[in-house]
Amino acid sequence: MQVIVHLIQLHPGVDPAAFESWVRTIDYTTCPRLPSVRAFSVQRSACVPGEPWQYFEIIQVTSRTDFEADMRTPAFAGLVSAFDTMATVVHEFAGLRLDPGYAAT
């Protein structure tokens, strides 16, 4: 499974509560319309003051190629359009998860 991490910085003046509400009501609910996305979550960072990001998102996808195809859909374009008014991705990194990983049941 491909894992993509984005470090996110809010634009000046953007209310964090409004961004978090959008994540919960729009971003999360759009994920089922993107077949490559297997898991997605946004975390409020507990970073050291002065770091250039306030949030990070972890996206687990079937493959980078599949995700790139989803990025060309109207559903994804709507997410990007709204996201761009509130925030920017300041850094991206990606990798392959060493399966099986661990998750409590």
C-alpha distances in whole Angstrom, upper triangle without the diagonal:
4,6,10,13,16,20,22,26,28,31,35,36,33,34,30,31,31,28,26,28,27,23,24,26,24,21,19,21,20,16,17,19,15,14,10,10,9,10,13,15,18,20,24,24,26,27,30,32,32,29,28,25,26,22,19,16,12,10,7,6,6,7,9,12,11,12,15,16,16,17,20,21,24,22,20,23,25,23,23,27,27,25,27,30,29,27,25,22,23,20,17,14,11,9,6,6,8,8,10,11,14,15,19,20
4,7,10,13,17,19,23,26,28,32,33,31,31,28,30,29,26,25,27,25,21,23,25,23,19,19,21,19,16,17,18,15,14,10,10,10,11,12,14,17,19,22,22,25,25,28,30,30,26,25,23,23,20,16,14,10,8,6,5,6,6,7,10,10,9,12,14,14,15,18,20,22,21,18,21,23,20,20,24,25,22,24,27,26,24,22,18,20,17,13,11,7,6,5,6,10,11,13,13,16,17,21,22
4,7,10,13,16,20,22,25,29,30,27,28,25,26,26,23,22,24,22,19,20,23,21,17,17,19,18,15,17,18,15,15,11,10,10,9,10,12,13,15,18,18,21,21,24,26,26,22,22,19,20,16,13,10,7,6,5,6,9,9,9,13,13,11,13,16,15,15,19,20,23,20,18,20,22,19,19,23,23,20,22,25,23,21,19,16,17,14,11,8,5,5,6,7,10,12,13,12,15,16,19,21
4,7,10,13,16,19,22,25,27,24,25,22,24,24,20,20,22,20,17,19,21,20,16,16,19,17,15,17,18,15,15,12,11,12,11,10,11,12,14,17,16,19,19,22,24,23,20,18,16,17,14,10,8,6,5,6,8,11,10,9,13,13,10,12,15,14,14,17,19,21,19,16,18,20,17,16,20,20,17,18,22,20,17,15,12,13,11,7,6,4,7,9,10,14,15,17,16,18,18,22,24
4,7,10,13,16,19,22,24,22,22,20,21,22,18,17,20,19,16,18,21,19,15,16,19,18,16,19,20,17,18,15,13,14,12,10,10,10,11,13,13,16,15,18,20,20,16,15,12,13,10,7,6,5,6,9,11,15,14,12,16,16,13,15,18,17,16,19,21,22,20,17,19,20,17,16,19,19,16,17,20,18,15,13,10,11,8,6,5,6,9,11,12,15,17,19,17,18,19,22,24
4,6,10,13,15,19,21,18,19,17,19,19,15,15,18,17,14,17,19,18,14,15,19,18,16,20,20,18,19,17,15,16,14,11,11,9,10,12,12,15,14,17,18,18,14,12,10,11,8,5,5,7,8,12,14,17,16,14,17,18,14,15,18,17,15,19,20,21,19,16,17,18,15,13,17,16,13,14,17,15,11,9,6,7,6,5,7,9,12,15,16,19,21,23,20,22,22,25,27
4,7,10,13,16,18,16,17,15,18,18,14,15,18,17,15,18,20,19,16,17,21,20,19,22,23,21,23,21,18,19,17,14,12,10,10,10,9,12,11,14,15,14,10,8,6,8,6,4,7,9,12,15,17,21,20,18,21,22,18,19,22,20,18,22,23,24,22,18,19,20,16,15,18,17,13,14,16,14,10,8,6,6,5,6,9,12,15,18,18,22,24,25,22,23,23,26,28
4,7,10,13,15,13,14,12,15,15,11,12,15,14,12,16,18,17,14,16,19,19,18,22,23,21,23,21,19,21,18,14,13,9,10,10,9,13,12,14,14,13,11,8,5,6,5,5,8,11,13,17,19,23,22,20,23,23,19,20,22,21,18,21,22,22,20,17,18,18,14,13,15,14,10,11,13,10,7,6,5,6,7,9,12,15,18,21,21,25,27,28,25,26,25,28,30
4,6,9,12,10,12,10,14,14,11,13,16,15,14,17,19,18,16,18,22,21,21,25,25,24,27,25,22,24,21,18,16,12,12,11,10,13,12,14,13,11,9,6,4,5,7,9,11,15,17,21,23,26,26,23,26,26,22,23,25,23,21,24,24,24,22,20,19,19,16,14,16,14,11,11,12,9,6,5,6,6,9,12,15,18,22,25,25,28,30,31,29,29,29,31,33
4,6,8,6,8,8,11,11,8,11,14,13,13,16,18,17,15,18,21,21,21,25,25,24,27,26,23,25,23,19,17,13,13,11,12,15,14,16,14,13,12,9,7,7,8,11,13,17,19,22,24,28,28,25,28,28,24,24,27,24,21,24,24,24,22,19,19,18,15,14,14,12,10,9,9,6,4,6,9,10,13,15,19,21,25,28,28,31,33,34,31,31,30,32,34
4,6,6,9,10,13,12,10,14,16,15,15,19,20,19,18,21,23,22,24,27,27,26,29,28,26,28,26,22,20,17,17,15,16,18,17,18,16,15,14,11,10,10,12,15,16,20,22,25,27,31,30,27,30,29,26,25,28,26,23,25,25,24,23,20,19,18,16,14,14,12,10,9,8,6,5,7,10,11,15,17,21,24,27,30,31,34,36,37,35,35,34,36,38
4,6,9,10,14,13,12,15,17,17,18,21,22,21,21,24,26,26,27,31,30,30,33,32,30,32,29,25,23,19,19,17,17,19,18,19,16,14,14,12,12,12,14,17,19,23,25,29,31,34,34,31,33,33,29,29,32,29,26,28,29,27,26,24,23,22,20,18,17,15,14,12,11,9,9,11,14,14,18,21,24,27,30,34,34,37,39,40,37,38,37,38,40
4,6,9,12,11,11,14,16,16,17,20,21,21,20,23,25,25,27,31,31,30,34,33,30,32,30,26,23,20,20,17,18,20,20,20,18,17,17,15,14,13,15,19,21,25,26,30,32,36,35,33,35,35,31,31,33,30,28,30,30,28,26,25,24,22,20,19,18,15,14,14,11,9,10,13,17,17,21,23,27,29,33,36,36,39,41,41,39,39,37,38,40
4,6,9,8,7,11,12,12,14,16,17,17,17,19,21,22,23,27,27,27,30,30,27,29,26,22,20,17,17,14,16,18,19,20,18,17,17,15,13,12,13,16,18,21,23,27,29,32,32,30,32,32,28,28,30,27,25,27,27,25,23,22,21,19,17,16,15,12,11,11,9,6,8,12,15,16,19,21,25,27,30,33,33,36,38,38,36,36,34,35,37
4,5,5,7,9,10,11,13,15,16,16,17,19,21,22,23,26,27,27,31,30,27,29,26,22,19,16,16,13,15,17,18,20,18,18,18,16,14,12,13,16,18,22,23,27,29,33,33,32,34,33,29,30,32,29,26,29,28,26,24,23,22,20,18,18,17,14,13,14,12,9,11,14,17,18,21,23,26,28,31,34,33,37,38,38,35,35,33,34,35
4,5,5,6,9,10,11,12,14,15,15,16,19,20,21,24,25,25,28,28,25,26,23,19,16,13,12,9,12,14,15,17,16,16,16,15,12,9,10,13,15,18,21,24,26,30,31,29,32,31,27,28,30,27,25,28,27,26,23,22,22,20,17,17,18,14,13,14,13,9,10,13,15,17,19,21,23,25,28,31,30,33,34,34,32,31,29,30,32
4,5,5,6,9,10,11,12,14,14,15,17,19,21,24,25,25,28,28,25,26,23,19,16,13,13,11,14,16,18,20,19,20,19,18,16,12,12,15,16,20,21,25,27,31,32,31,33,32,28,29,31,28,26,29,27,26,23,22,23,20,17,19,19,15,14,16,15,11,13,16,18,20,22,23,26,27,30,32,31,34,35,35,32,31,29,30,31
4,5,5,6,9,10,10,11,12,14,16,17,19,22,23,23,27,27,24,25,22,19,17,14,15,13,16,19,20,23,21,22,21,19,16,14,13,16,17,20,21,25,26,30,31,30,32,30,27,28,29,26,24,26,25,23,20,20,20,17,15,16,15,12,11,14,12,9,11,15,17,20,22,23,26,27,30,32,32,35,35,36,33,33,30,31,32
4,5,5,6,9,10,10,10,12,14,15,17,20,21,21,24,24,21,22,20,16,14,11,12,11,14,17,18,21,20,20,18,17,13,11,10,13,13,16,18,21,23,27,27,26,28,27,23,24,26,23,21,23,22,21,18,17,17,15,12,13,13,10,9,11,10,7,8,12,14,16,18,19,22,24,27,29,28,32,32,33,30,30,28,29,30
4,5,5,6,9,10,10,11,13,15,16,19,20,20,23,23,20,21,18,14,11,9,10,9,12,15,17,20,20,21,19,18,14,11,10,12,12,15,17,20,22,26,27,26,28,27,23,25,26,23,22,24,23,22,19,18,19,17,14,15,16,13,11,14,14,11,11,14,15,18,19,20,22,23,26,28,27,30,30,30,28,27,25,26,27
4,5,5,6,8,9,10,12,14,15,18,19,20,23,24,20,22,19,15,13,11,13,12,16,19,21,24,23,24,23,21,18,15,13,15,15,18,19,22,23,27,28,27,30,28,24,26,27,23,22,25,23,21,18,18,19,16,14,16,16,12,12,15,14,12,14,17,18,21,23,23,25,26,28,30,29,32,32,32,30,29,27,27,28
4,5,5,5,6,9,10,11,13,16,17,17,21,21,18,20,18,14,13,11,13,14,17,20,22,25,24,25,23,21,18,15,13,15,14,16,17,20,21,25,26,25,27,25,21,23,24,20,19,21,19,18,15,14,15,12,10,12,12,9,9,12,12,10,12,15,16,19,21,21,23,24,27,28,28,31,31,32,30,29,27,28,29
4,6,6,5,6,9,10,11,14,15,15,18,19,15,17,14,11,9,8,10,11,15,18,20,23,23,23,21,20,16,14,11,12,10,13,13,16,18,22,23,22,24,22,19,21,22,18,17,20,19,18,14,13,15,13,10,12,13,10,9,13,13,11,12,14,14,18,19,18,20,21,23,25,24,28,28,28,26,26,23,25,25
4,6,6,5,7,10,11,13,15,16,19,19,16,17,14,11,10,9,11,13,16,19,21,25,25,26,24,23,19,16,14,14,13,14,15,17,19,22,24,24,26,24,21,23,24,20,20,22,20,19,16,16,18,15,12,15,16,13,13,16,17,14,15,18,18,21,22,21,23,23,25,26,25,28,28,28,26,25,22,23,24
4,6,6,6,9,11,13,14,16,19,20,17,18,16,13,13,12,15,16,20,23,25,28,28,29,27,25,22,19,17,17,16,17,17,19,21,24,25,25,27,24,21,23,23,20,19,22,19,18,14,15,16,13,12,15,15,12,13,17,16,15,16,19,20,23,24,24,26,26,28,29,28,31,30,30,29,28,25,26,26
4,6,5,6,9,11,12,13,16,18,15,17,15,13,12,12,16,17,20,24,25,28,28,29,26,24,21,19,17,17,15,16,16,18,19,22,23,23,24,21,18,20,20,16,16,18,16,14,10,11,13,10,8,11,12,9,10,14,14,13,15,17,18,21,22,22,24,24,26,27,27,30,30,30,29,28,26,27,27
4,6,5,7,10,11,11,14,15,12,14,12,9,9,9,13,15,18,21,23,26,26,27,24,22,19,17,14,14,11,13,12,14,15,18,20,19,21,18,15,17,18,14,14,16,14,13,10,9,12,10,7,10,12,9,9,13,14,13,13,15,15,18,19,18,20,20,22,23,23,27,26,27,25,25,23,25,26
4,5,6,8,10,11,13,14,11,12,10,7,8,9,12,15,18,21,23,27,27,28,25,24,20,18,15,14,11,12,11,13,14,17,19,19,21,19,16,18,19,15,15,18,16,16,12,12,15,13,10,13,15,13,13,16,17,16,16,18,17,21,21,19,21,20,22,22,22,25,24,24,23,23,20,22,22
4,6,7,8,10,13,15,12,13,12,10,11,13,16,18,22,25,27,30,31,31,29,27,24,22,19,18,15,15,14,16,16,19,21,21,22,19,17,19,19,15,16,18,15,14,11,12,14,12,11,14,16,14,14,18,19,18,19,20,20,24,24,22,24,23,25,25,24,27,27,26,25,25,23,24,24
4,6,6,7,10,12,10,12,12,11,12,14,17,20,23,26,28,31,32,32,29,27,23,22,19,18,15,15,13,15,14,17,18,18,19,16,14,16,15,11,12,14,11,11,7,8,11,9,8,12,13,12,13,16,18,17,18,19,19,23,23,21,22,21,23,24,24,27,26,26,26,26,24,26,26
4,5,5,8,9,7,9,8,8,10,12,16,19,22,25,26,30,31,31,28,26,23,22,18,17,13,13,10,11,11,13,15,16,17,14,11,14,14,10,12,14,12,13,9,9,13,12,10,13,15,15,14,18,19,19,19,19,18,22,21,19,20,19,20,20,20,23,22,23,22,23,21,23,23
4,5,7,9,8,9,10,10,13,16,19,22,25,28,30,33,35,35,32,30,27,25,22,20,16,16,13,13,12,13,16,17,18,14,13,16,15,11,14,15,13,14,10,11,15,14,13,16,18,18,18,21,23,22,22,23,22,26,25,22,23,21,22,22,21,24,23,23,23,23,21,23,22
4,6,9,9,11,12,13,15,18,21,24,27,30,31,35,36,36,33,31,27,27,23,21,18,17,14,14,13,14,16,17,16,13,12,14,12,9,11,12,9,10,7,9,12,12,12,14,16,17,17,20,22,22,22,23,22,26,25,23,23,22,23,23,23,26,25,25,26,26,25,27,26
4,6,6,9,11,11,14,16,20,23,25,29,30,33,34,34,31,29,26,25,22,20,16,15,12,12,10,11,12,13,13,9,8,10,9,6,8,10,8,10,8,8,11,12,11,13,16,17,16,19,21,22,21,21,20,23,22,20,20,18,20,19,20,23,22,23,23,25,23,26,26
4,6,8,11,12,16,19,22,25,27,31,32,35,37,36,33,31,28,28,24,22,18,16,12,11,9,8,11,12,12,8,8,11,10,7,11,12,11,13,11,11,15,16,15,17,20,20,20,22,25,25,24,24,22,26,24,21,21,19,19,18,19,22,20,21,22,23,22,25,24
4,6,9,11,15,17,21,24,26,29,29,33,34,34,31,29,26,26,22,19,16,14,10,8,5,5,7,9,9,6,5,9,8,7,10,12,12,15,13,12,15,17,15,17,20,21,20,22,25,25,23,22,20,23,21,18,18,15,15,15,15,18,18,19,19,21,21,24,24
4,6,7,11,14,17,21,22,25,26,30,31,31,28,26,23,23,19,16,13,11,7,6,5,7,9,10,12,9,7,11,11,9,11,14,13,15,13,11,15,16,14,15,19,19,18,20,23,22,21,20,18,21,20,17,16,14,15,14,14,18,17,18,18,19,18,21,21
4,7,11,14,17,21,22,25,26,30,32,32,29,28,24,24,20,17,13,11,8,5,5,7,10,12,14,11,10,14,15,12,15,17,17,19,16,15,19,19,17,19,22,22,20,23,26,25,23,23,21,23,21,18,18,15,15,14,13,16,14,14,15,16,15,18,18
4,7,11,13,17,19,22,23,27,29,29,26,25,22,21,17,14,10,8,6,5,7,10,12,14,16,14,12,16,17,14,16,19,18,20,17,15,19,19,16,18,21,20,19,22,24,22,21,21,19,21,20,17,16,14,15,14,13,16,15,15,14,15,13,16,16
4,7,10,14,16,19,20,24,25,26,23,22,18,17,13,11,7,6,5,6,9,12,14,14,17,15,12,15,17,14,15,18,17,19,15,14,17,17,14,15,18,17,15,18,20,19,17,17,16,18,17,15,15,14,15,15,14,18,17,18,16,17,15,17,18
4,7,10,12,15,17,21,22,23,20,19,16,14,10,8,6,6,7,9,12,16,17,17,20,19,16,18,20,17,17,21,20,21,17,16,19,18,14,16,19,17,15,18,20,17,16,16,15,17,16,15,15,15,16,17,16,19,19,19,17,17,15,17,18
4,7,9,13,14,18,19,20,17,16,12,11,7,6,4,6,9,12,15,19,20,19,22,21,17,20,22,19,18,22,21,21,18,16,19,18,14,15,18,16,13,16,17,14,13,14,12,15,15,14,15,15,18,19,18,21,22,22,20,19,18,20,21
4,6,9,11,15,16,17,15,15,11,9,6,5,6,8,11,14,18,21,22,22,25,24,21,23,25,22,22,25,25,25,22,20,22,21,17,18,20,18,15,18,19,16,14,15,14,15,15,15,16,17,19,20,19,22,22,23,20,19,18,19,21
4,7,9,12,13,15,13,13,9,6,5,7,9,12,15,18,21,25,26,25,28,27,24,25,28,25,24,27,27,27,24,22,24,22,19,19,21,19,16,18,18,15,13,15,14,15,15,16,18,19,21,23,22,25,26,26,23,22,21,22,24
4,5,9,10,12,10,11,8,5,5,7,10,12,16,19,22,26,26,25,28,28,25,26,29,27,25,29,29,29,26,24,25,25,21,21,23,21,17,19,20,16,14,15,14,14,14,15,16,18,20,23,22,24,26,26,23,22,21,23,25
4,7,9,11,10,12,10,8,9,10,13,15,19,22,25,29,29,28,32,31,28,30,33,30,29,33,33,33,30,28,29,28,25,25,27,24,21,23,23,20,18,18,17,16,17,18,19,21,23,25,23,25,27,27,24,23,22,23,26
4,6,8,7,9,8,7,9,10,14,16,20,22,26,29,29,28,31,31,28,29,33,31,29,32,33,33,31,28,29,29,25,25,27,25,21,22,23,20,17,17,16,14,15,16,17,20,22,24,23,26,28,28,25,24,24,25,28
4,6,6,10,10,10,12,14,17,19,23,26,29,32,32,31,34,35,31,32,36,34,32,35,36,36,34,31,32,32,28,27,29,27,24,24,25,22,19,19,18,16,16,19,19,22,24,27,26,28,30,31,28,27,27,29,32
4,6,9,10,9,13,15,19,21,25,28,31,34,34,32,36,36,33,33,37,35,32,36,37,37,34,32,32,32,28,27,28,26,23,23,24,20,18,18,18,16,17,20,21,25,27,30,29,31,34,34,31,31,30,31,34
4,6,8,10,13,15,19,22,25,28,31,34,34,31,35,35,32,32,35,34,31,34,36,35,34,31,31,31,27,26,27,25,22,22,22,19,17,16,16,14,15,19,20,24,26,30,30,32,34,35,32,32,32,34,37
4,6,8,10,12,16,18,21,24,27,31,30,28,31,32,28,29,32,30,28,31,32,33,31,28,28,28,25,23,25,24,20,20,21,18,15,14,13,11,12,15,17,20,23,26,26,28,31,32,29,29,29,31,34
4,7,10,11,15,17,20,23,26,29,28,26,29,30,26,26,29,28,25,28,30,30,28,25,25,25,22,20,22,20,17,16,17,15,12,10,10,7,10,13,15,19,22,25,26,29,31,32,29,30,30,32,35
4,6,8,11,14,17,20,23,27,26,24,27,27,24,24,27,25,23,26,27,27,25,22,23,23,19,18,20,18,15,15,16,13,10,9,8,7,9,12,14,17,20,23,24,27,29,30,27,27,27,29,31
4,7,11,14,17,20,23,27,27,25,28,28,24,25,28,26,24,27,27,27,25,22,23,22,19,18,20,18,14,15,16,12,10,11,10,10,12,14,16,19,22,25,24,27,29,30,27,26,26,27,30
4,7,10,13,17,20,23,23,22,25,25,21,22,25,23,21,24,25,25,22,20,21,20,16,16,18,16,13,14,15,12,10,10,9,10,11,12,14,16,19,22,21,24,26,26,23,23,22,24,26
4,7,10,13,16,20,20,19,22,22,18,20,23,20,19,22,23,24,21,18,20,20,16,16,18,17,13,15,17,14,11,11,9,10,10,10,11,13,15,18,17,21,22,23,20,21,20,22,24
4,6,10,13,16,17,16,19,18,15,17,19,17,16,20,20,21,18,15,18,18,14,14,17,16,13,15,17,15,12,12,10,12,11,10,11,11,14,16,16,19,20,21,18,19,18,21,23
4,7,10,13,14,14,17,16,13,16,18,16,16,20,20,21,19,16,19,19,16,16,19,18,15,18,20,18,16,15,12,14,12,10,10,9,11,13,12,15,16,17,15,16,15,18,20
4,6,10,11,11,14,13,10,13,15,13,13,17,17,19,16,14,17,17,14,15,18,18,15,18,21,19,17,16,13,16,14,11,11,9,11,12,11,15,16,17,15,17,16,19,21
4,7,9,10,13,11,10,13,15,13,14,18,18,20,18,15,19,20,17,18,21,21,19,21,24,23,21,20,17,19,17,13,12,10,10,9,9,12,12,13,13,15,14,18,19
4,5,7,9,8,6,10,11,10,12,15,15,18,16,14,17,19,17,17,21,21,20,22,25,24,22,21,18,20,18,15,13,11,11,10,10,14,14,15,15,17,17,21,21
4,7,8,7,7,11,11,11,13,16,16,20,18,16,19,21,19,20,24,24,23,25,28,27,26,24,21,24,21,18,16,13,12,10,11,14,13,14,16,18,18,22,22
4,5,5,6,9,10,11,12,15,16,20,18,16,19,21,20,20,23,25,23,24,28,27,25,23,20,22,20,16,14,11,10,9,11,14,14,16,17,20,21,24,25
4,5,5,6,9,10,10,13,15,18,17,15,17,20,18,17,21,23,21,22,25,25,23,20,18,19,17,13,12,9,10,10,13,16,17,19,19,22,23,27,28
4,5,5,6,9,10,11,14,17,17,15,17,20,19,18,22,24,22,23,26,27,25,23,20,22,20,16,16,13,13,13,16,19,19,22,22,25,26,30,30
4,5,5,6,9,10,12,15,15,13,16,18,17,17,21,22,21,22,26,26,25,23,21,23,21,18,17,14,15,14,16,19,19,21,22,24,25,28,28
4,5,5,6,9,10,14,13,10,13,15,14,14,17,19,17,19,22,22,21,19,17,20,18,15,15,12,14,14,16,19,19,21,21,24,24,27,28
4,5,5,7,9,13,13,10,12,15,14,13,16,19,17,18,22,22,21,19,17,19,18,15,15,13,15,16,18,22,22,24,25,27,27,30,31
4,5,5,7,11,12,10,12,15,15,14,17,19,19,20,23,24,23,21,20,23,21,18,19,17,18,19,21,24,24,26,26,29,29,32,32
4,5,5,9,8,7,9,12,12,12,15,17,16,18,21,22,21,20,18,21,20,18,18,17,18,19,20,24,24,25,25,27,27,30,30
4,6,8,8,5,7,10,10,9,12,14,14,15,18,19,18,16,15,18,18,15,17,16,18,19,21,25,25,27,27,29,28,31,32
4,7,9,7,7,11,11,11,13,16,16,16,19,21,20,19,18,21,21,19,20,19,22,22,25,28,28,30,30,32,32,35,35
4,5,5,6,9,10,11,12,15,15,17,19,21,21,20,20,23,23,21,22,21,23,24,26,29,29,30,30,32,31,34,34
4,5,5,6,9,10,10,12,14,15,17,19,20,20,20,24,24,22,24,24,26,27,28,32,32,33,33,34,33,35,35
4,6,5,7,9,10,11,13,15,16,18,18,19,19,23,23,21,23,22,25,25,26,30,29,30,30,31,30,32,32
4,5,5,6,9,10,10,12,15,16,16,15,15,19,19,17,19,19,21,23,24,27,27,28,28,29,28,31,31
4,5,5,6,9,10,11,13,15,15,15,15,19,20,19,21,21,24,25,27,30,31,32,31,33,32,34,35
4,5,5,6,9,10,11,13,14,15,16,20,21,20,23,23,26,27,28,32,32,33,32,33,32,34,34
4,5,5,6,8,10,11,12,12,13,17,18,17,20,20,23,25,25,29,29,30,29,30,29,31,31
4,6,5,6,9,10,10,10,11,15,16,15,18,19,22,24,25,29,30,31,30,31,30,33,33
4,6,5,7,9,10,11,13,17,18,18,22,23,26,28,29,33,34,35,34,35,33,36,36
4,5,5,7,9,11,13,17,19,19,22,23,26,28,29,33,34,34,33,34,32,34,35
4,5,5,6,8,10,13,15,15,19,20,23,26,26,30,31,32,30,31,30,32,33
4,5,5,6,9,12,15,15,19,21,24,27,28,32,33,34,33,34,33,35,36
4,6,9,12,15,17,19,22,24,28,30,31,35,36,37,35,36,35,37,38
4,7,11,13,16,17,21,23,26,29,30,33,34,35,33,33,32,34,35
4,7,9,12,14,17,20,23,26,27,30,32,33,31,31,30,32,34
4,6,9,11,15,17,21,24,25,29,30,32,30,31,30,32,34
4,6,7,11,13,17,20,22,25,27,28,27,28,27,30,32
4,7,11,14,17,21,22,26,28,29,27,29,29,31,34
4,7,10,14,17,19,22,25,26,24,26,26,29,32
4,7,11,14,16,19,21,23,22,24,24,27,30
4,7,11,13,16,18,20,19,21,22,25,28
4,7,9,13,15,17,16,19,20,24,26
4,6,9,12,14,14,17,19,22,25
4,6,9,11,11,15,17,21,23
4,6,8,8,11,13,17,19
4,6,6,10,13,17,19
3,5,8,11,15,16
4,7,9,12,14
4,7,10,13
4,7,9
4,6
4
